[in-house]
Amino acid sequence: MQSDRRHELETNDLADSASVLVERFRPYLGTIGLAAAAALIGMLAWTIVDSRRAAAREESWDACLAAMATGQAAALDAVAARYEGTPASQWARLVTADGLLDQGSQLLYTDRTQAEQRLLAAVNAYSRILGSAPLGLVAERATFGLAKARENLGSLEEARRGYETVVREYPASGVRRFAEARIAALDRATTREWYDWFSQQKPVPAKPDGAAPESATPAGGAVEPAADAPAAAGSGTDAPR
C-alpha cells in the first residue's frame, strides 16, 4: 500500500511539474512553434524523471547497505521486495542466498536435515535471482552459488553444468579457477565415490547433555574426503562496489 501511494504521489507530482512547464512556455508557443515547444517540454520532463530515478536508485542502495550492516535476513528481504527490479534488490537477494549457502554448508557435518533445508532454500533463492535476468557480478555470483549449493546437495551433474557456465560465460571471473577445479574434481571417480559414502552419513546435533554428535568421518577403507569433499565455506560473494 505504501509503495502504491508513493507511486501515486510521484505521478501526481510529475503531472504538476509538466503543467508548470507548459504554462511557462505558453507565451512562446507562437514564436518557437508547437513542435519545437513540445520537444523542449518533453526534454525537460525527461530530465525531471531521470533525476527522480537517480534519487530512487540512491535511496535503494542506502537501504540495501543498511540492511547488509544489520546482517538480518528480514531486513534484506524487505529491501528486495520494496525495490523490486533494481540492482539493489538483486544484491539484497544475493546476500540472503549466500547466507543460506554458508549456513547449509557448515551444517553438512553436524545436522544433515537442517543443512539440506538451508541448501534447498539457497537453490531457490539463486534460481529466483537468475530468473530476474541480472547482469554483471550478480549474475556471475548467483550462477556460481547455485552450482555450489547443488554440489553440496549431491546433485553433481547439475553442479558441474553450473561450474561450466561460470567458466564459459565469465572467463574473467574471480571464481573461475575454483569452478575449473570443481569440474576437474567432479570428473574423478573418487569424488563420486566419496559423495556416495557421504550421502549415507546422517550426522545429528549434539544432545542436550553435551554428548558429541554422530561424526561424519570415513571408517575403514572409505574414501578420504580431502579435496573431493564439498567446501564448507560459502560463495564468497563480495559486497557491491
MARFINU-919877 format. One record per residue (C-alpha): residue number from 0; x, y, z. Coordinates in pm, 1 decimal. Layout:
! residues N
{node NUM {X Y Z}}
...
This chain:
! residues 241
{node 0 {0.0 0.0 0.0}}
{node 1 {280.1 243.2 85.4}}
{node 2 {453.7 166.0 -243.6}}
{node 3 {131.7 228.8 -438.8}}
{node 4 {76.6 554.0 -251.7}}
{node 5 {433.3 665.6 -317.0}}
{node 6 {392.6 589.9 -686.9}}
{node 7 {65.1 784.4 -696.2}}
{node 8 {221.7 1086.1 -529.3}}
{node 9 {520.6 1077.3 -764.6}}
{node 10 {291.2 1051.8 -1066.6}}
{node 11 {81.0 1346.6 -949.8}}
{node 12 {393.8 1547.9 -876.0}}
{node 13 {528.5 1477.1 -1223.6}}
{node 14 {198.6 1582.3 -1380.3}}
{node 15 {203.9 1906.7 -1181.8}}
{node 16 {561.5 1973.6 -1292.1}}
{node 17 {470.7 1913.3 -1656.5}}
{node 18 {174.8 2150.9 -1623.8}}
{node 19 {403.0 2419.3 -1484.5}}
{node 20 {638.6 2373.2 -1779.8}}
{node 21 {353.1 2404.5 -2027.3}}
{node 22 {227.7 2725.9 -1866.7}}
{node 23 {579.9 2866.2 -1855.1}}
{node 24 {634.0 2815.1 -2227.0}}
{node 25 {280.7 2903.0 -2341.9}}
{node 26 {367.8 3269.7 -2429.0}}
{node 27 {640.0 3146.8 -2663.2}}
{node 28 {444.1 2881.5 -2849.0}}
{node 29 {365.7 3110.4 -3140.2}}
{node 30 {729.6 3208.0 -3180.1}}
{node 31 {913.2 2879.7 -3149.9}}
{node 32 {641.4 2660.5 -3296.4}}
{node 33 {433.5 2384.8 -3146.0}}
{node 34 {668.4 2102.7 -3247.8}}
{node 35 {976.0 2269.9 -3101.6}}
{node 36 {789.9 2362.1 -2784.6}}
{node 37 {665.2 2006.0 -2742.1}}
{node 38 {1016.8 1869.6 -2792.0}}
{node 39 {1161.2 2112.2 -2539.5}}
{node 40 {894.4 2037.7 -2281.1}}
{node 41 {946.0 1666.2 -2340.0}}
{node 42 {1318.7 1700.2 -2285.0}}
{node 43 {1270.6 1892.5 -1962.9}}
{node 44 {1011.3 1641.2 -1840.7}}
{node 45 {1254.6 1356.2 -1913.8}}
{node 46 {1520.1 1539.6 -1712.6}}
{node 47 {1281.5 1555.4 -1417.1}}
{node 48 {1201.3 1185.4 -1447.6}}
{node 49 {1568.3 1088.7 -1480.6}}
{node 50 {1669.6 1291.5 -1175.2}}
{node 51 {1396.9 1125.9 -972.6}}
{node 52 {1507.6 782.6 -1088.9}}
{node 53 {1862.4 865.4 -980.7}}
{node 54 {1732.6 969.0 -639.8}}
{node 55 {1534.9 645.4 -613.1}}
{node 56 {1843.7 440.7 -703.7}}
{node 57 {2045.6 619.2 -438.4}}
{node 58 {1772.2 553.0 -183.4}}
{node 59 {1762.0 184.2 -275.3}}
{node 60 {2139.3 147.5 -230.6}}
{node 61 {2127.9 324.6 105.4}}
{node 62 {1856.6 84.2 220.4}}
{node 63 {2046.1 -216.6 85.0}}
{node 64 {2372.0 -124.7 258.3}}
{node 65 {2188.4 -54.0 583.3}}
{node 66 {2022.2 -397.3 563.6}}
{node 67 {2357.9 -562.9 494.0}}
{node 68 {2501.3 -393.0 801.7}}
{node 69 {2233.2 -549.6 1021.4}}
{node 70 {2302.4 -897.9 884.7}}
{node 71 {1933.1 -978.4 923.0}}
{node 72 {1757.8 -1175.6 650.5}}
{node 73 {1428.3 -999.1 723.3}}
{node 74 {1585.2 -658.8 655.1}}
{node 75 {1736.8 -780.8 328.1}}
{node 76 {1406.1 -936.7 221.6}}
{node 77 {1229.4 -608.1 290.8}}
{node 78 {1474.4 -418.5 69.6}}
{node 79 {1445.6 -678.0 -206.3}}
{node 80 {1066.7 -651.4 -205.2}}
{node 81 {1049.2 -272.7 -174.7}}
{node 82 {1291.7 -205.1 -460.3}}
{node 83 {1199.1 -498.6 -681.7}}
{node 84 {1366.3 -484.5 -1023.3}}
{node 85 {1660.0 -268.8 -912.8}}
{node 86 {2025.9 -370.5 -876.7}}
{node 87 {1997.5 -307.4 -502.7}}
{node 88 {1712.6 -558.5 -481.2}}
{node 89 {1917.8 -818.7 -665.9}}
{node 90 {2215.0 -765.4 -434.2}}
{node 91 {1992.3 -796.5 -128.3}}
{node 92 {1861.9 -1129.7 -258.4}}
{node 93 {2216.6 -1242.3 -340.8}}
{node 94 {2341.9 -1170.1 9.6}}
{node 95 {2045.8 -1363.9 151.1}}
{node 96 {2117.7 -1658.7 -79.3}}
{node 97 {2486.7 -1655.1 16.0}}
{node 98 {2391.3 -1663.1 382.0}}
{node 99 {2175.3 -1969.9 328.1}}
{node 100 {2458.0 -2138.3 137.2}}
{node 101 {2706.6 -2062.4 415.0}}
{node 102 {2473.3 -2198.0 681.8}}
{node 103 {2386.3 -2510.8 487.4}}
{node 104 {2748.4 -2584.8 402.7}}
{node 105 {2857.9 -2554.3 764.2}}
{node 106 {2572.6 -2773.4 887.2}}
{node 107 {2652.5 -3059.0 648.3}}
{node 108 {2884.0 -3217.4 904.3}}
{node 109 {2667.4 -3164.4 1213.0}}
{node 110 {2297.7 -3159.2 1118.6}}
{node 111 {2211.5 -3304.7 779.3}}
{node 112 {1839.0 -3222.0 795.4}}
{node 113 {1896.8 -2853.2 868.3}}
{node 114 {2177.9 -2842.9 614.4}}
{node 115 {1955.8 -2972.0 334.8}}
{node 116 {1680.9 -2725.4 423.5}}
{node 117 {1922.3 -2430.7 405.2}}
{node 118 {2081.1 -2553.5 83.9}}
{node 119 {1745.1 -2607.3 -86.6}}
{node 120 {1643.1 -2257.4 19.2}}
{node 121 {1970.2 -2128.8 -129.7}}
{node 122 {1897.1 -2308.8 -458.2}}
{node 123 {1554.3 -2144.2 -472.1}}
{node 124 {1699.9 -1803.8 -387.1}}
{node 125 {1974.9 -1821.9 -650.6}}
{node 126 {1728.1 -1950.4 -909.6}}
{node 127 {1496.9 -1657.8 -840.1}}
{node 128 {1783.6 -1413.5 -888.4}}
{node 129 {1883.5 -1570.6 -1219.2}}
{node 130 {1519.1 -1566.7 -1327.8}}
{node 131 {1523.9 -1187.1 -1299.0}}
{node 132 {1789.7 -1166.8 -1574.7}}
{node 133 {2064.1 -999.2 -1365.1}}
{node 134 {2378.9 -856.8 -1518.6}}
{node 135 {2745.5 -842.3 -1425.9}}
{node 136 {2870.9 -959.9 -1091.1}}
{node 137 {2526.3 -1052.2 -960.1}}
{node 138 {2469.3 -1295.7 -1247.8}}
{node 139 {2819.6 -1441.4 -1213.8}}
{node 140 {2798.2 -1496.1 -839.1}}
{node 141 {2442.7 -1628.9 -847.8}}
{node 142 {2544.5 -1884.8 -1113.0}}
{node 143 {2845.6 -1989.9 -906.4}}
{node 144 {2649.1 -2002.3 -580.2}}
{node 145 {2376.5 -2214.2 -737.9}}
{node 146 {2634.5 -2463.5 -864.7}}
{node 147 {2795.3 -2485.9 -522.7}}
{node 148 {2463.9 -2533.8 -342.1}}
{node 149 {2373.0 -2814.2 -581.2}}
{node 150 {2710.3 -2981.9 -533.4}}
{node 151 {2669.4 -2975.5 -157.4}}
{node 152 {2326.5 -3131.6 -201.2}}
{node 153 {2486.7 -3410.8 -405.7}}
{node 154 {2336.9 -3304.2 -741.7}}
{node 155 {2671.3 -3344.8 -912.1}}
{node 156 {2566.8 -3326.9 -1278.0}}
{node 157 {2370.2 -3007.4 -1224.6}}
{node 158 {2658.1 -2863.5 -1024.3}}
{node 159 {2905.2 -2946.7 -1299.2}}
{node 160 {2690.0 -2771.3 -1560.3}}
{node 161 {2674.1 -2466.2 -1336.6}}
{node 162 {3051.1 -2452.4 -1297.6}}
{node 163 {3088.0 -2492.7 -1673.2}}
{node 164 {2858.4 -2194.0 -1721.7}}
{node 165 {3080.6 -1984.5 -1494.9}}
{node 166 {3390.9 -2081.7 -1694.0}}
{node 167 {3222.2 -2029.0 -2030.8}}
{node 168 {3027.1 -1709.9 -1969.8}}
{node 169 {3250.7 -1535.6 -1715.0}}
{node 170 {3610.1 -1602.1 -1826.3}}
{node 171 {3743.3 -1307.6 -1622.8}}
{node 172 {3560.3 -1413.5 -1306.3}}
{node 173 {3746.8 -1422.8 -980.3}}
{node 174 {3593.0 -1764.4 -909.3}}
{node 175 {3671.0 -1916.1 -1249.4}}
{node 176 {3970.4 -2111.5 -1117.3}}
{node 177 {3764.0 -2256.9 -837.7}}
{node 178 {3492.7 -2354.1 -1087.2}}
{node 179 {3754.1 -2524.0 -1306.0}}
{node 180 {3892.2 -2708.5 -1003.6}}
{node 181 {3545.6 -2831.7 -910.1}}
{node 182 {3482.5 -2951.6 -1268.1}}
{node 183 {3807.1 -3149.5 -1256.7}}
{node 184 {3716.6 -3291.9 -914.2}}
{node 185 {3368.9 -3395.1 -1026.1}}
{node 186 {3520.2 -3579.5 -1320.4}}
{node 187 {3714.2 -3806.7 -1085.7}}
{node 188 {3567.9 -4140.3 -980.6}}
{node 189 {3699.2 -4091.3 -628.0}}
{node 190 {3488.5 -3778.4 -591.6}}
{node 191 {3170.9 -3962.5 -683.4}}
{node 192 {3262.3 -4247.9 -450.9}}
{node 193 {3314.0 -4001.1 -169.0}}
{node 194 {2976.1 -3838.4 -232.6}}
{node 195 {2810.2 -4179.0 -241.1}}
{node 196 {2958.4 -4250.8 100.1}}
{node 197 {2886.1 -3903.5 236.8}}
{node 198 {2520.8 -3916.6 134.4}}
{node 199 {2474.4 -4217.9 361.8}}
{node 200 {2601.3 -4030.3 667.0}}
{node 201 {2335.9 -3873.9 888.9}}
{node 202 {2508.1 -3651.8 1146.5}}
{node 203 {2275.3 -3504.5 1407.1}}
{node 204 {2313.3 -3212.4 1651.7}}
{node 205 {2470.7 -3263.4 1992.7}}
{node 206 {2234.5 -3384.6 2260.6}}
{node 207 {2134.0 -3153.0 2548.6}}
{node 208 {2363.9 -3341.9 2786.4}}
{node 209 {2662.4 -3224.8 2584.0}}
{node 210 {2734.8 -3555.6 2411.0}}
{node 211 {2911.2 -3513.6 2079.5}}
{node 212 {2703.0 -3555.9 1761.5}}
{node 213 {2742.7 -3852.3 1535.6}}
{node 214 {3057.4 -3796.9 1333.4}}
{node 215 {3070.3 -3791.0 956.1}}
{node 216 {3420.4 -3934.7 945.2}}
{node 217 {3503.8 -4213.6 698.7}}
{node 218 {3561.9 -4553.2 853.9}}
{node 219 {3786.3 -4837.4 747.0}}
{node 220 {3853.0 -4830.9 374.6}}
{node 221 {3608.8 -4548.9 297.4}}
{node 222 {3726.5 -4275.6 64.3}}
{node 223 {3901.8 -3989.5 241.4}}
{node 224 {3734.2 -3658.9 161.2}}
{node 225 {4041.5 -3438.4 109.4}}
{node 226 {3998.2 -3215.3 -196.8}}
{node 227 {3695.9 -3411.8 -315.1}}
{node 228 {3479.1 -3309.0 -21.7}}
{node 229 {3226.0 -3029.0 -59.7}}
{node 230 {3364.6 -2698.0 58.9}}
{node 231 {3224.6 -2588.6 393.8}}
{node 232 {3250.8 -2219.0 317.4}}
{node 233 {3000.4 -2015.4 119.6}}
{node 234 {3032.7 -1846.6 -218.3}}
{node 235 {3246.5 -1557.2 -103.9}}
{node 236 {3028.5 -1300.5 -276.1}}
{node 237 {3162.0 -950.8 -237.8}}
{node 238 {2951.2 -651.1 -148.6}}
{node 239 {2869.7 -413.9 -434.8}}
{node 240 {3129.2 -152.9 -515.3}}
